[in-house]
Amino acid sequence: PAIQDSSPAFQEFNRAFLAKHPEGPSMPYLIRGVYDAVYAMFAGIERYGPNPAKVKDFLYHYEASGALGKIQFDRNGDIIDVNYVIKEIKNGEPAPLD
């Protein structure tokens, strides 16, 4: 998806990443999702320590502005309002799935 709203923290991370890896990430969308997941887990651990039950509960109520925009999780632990587009590779290039 097109990402319009990135957190300042992700923008700083991305600048540092590009300074070390000028070619950029091979999958820009994936690096955003991983960044948000790690940041959410870190926030829970920072608040509750190494207590998996409390961190899990924390994530159900977590809300932040991340690399993918607004980050929240549903009762299944899935991110809310992030839509994926499935494509197939044709002639070495991504193309809409027929």
Salt bridges, closest charged atoms under 4 A:
GLU63 OE2 - LYS70 NZ 3.83
GLU88 OE2 - LYS90 NZ 3.68
ASP98 OD2 - LYS90 NZ 2.74
